[in-house]
Amino acid sequence: LDGYESEIHRLQIRLTDIQNRRERLKTHAKCLRSLLSPVRKLPNELLTSVFGYVCAENKLQDYGGAALTLSYVCTRWRQLTVGYPELW
């Protein structure tokens, strides 16, 4: 019986390790999927034009609200909004 208990314990540890690796792999795959997003392929000039249109249409240009929201999306969008003073 001790041998079986030992084997069960060893297999439970192995199962936990495999489950943890699976979760890390899922997280990593999710991050990689975002790299394939079509919006990442848009040139900066086009994105800033869209940003300007969004701010003007929503009448948020005077408050910087839309620019602030856009700047939270990712590092690239933050750099674009900071470098585009017409949004603020």
Buried (B, 14 or more C-beta within 10 A) or exposed (E): EEEEEEEEEEEEEEEEEEEEEEEEEEEEEEEEEEEEEEEEEEEEEEBBEEBBEBBEEEEBBEEBEBBBBBBEEBEEBBEBBEEBEEBB
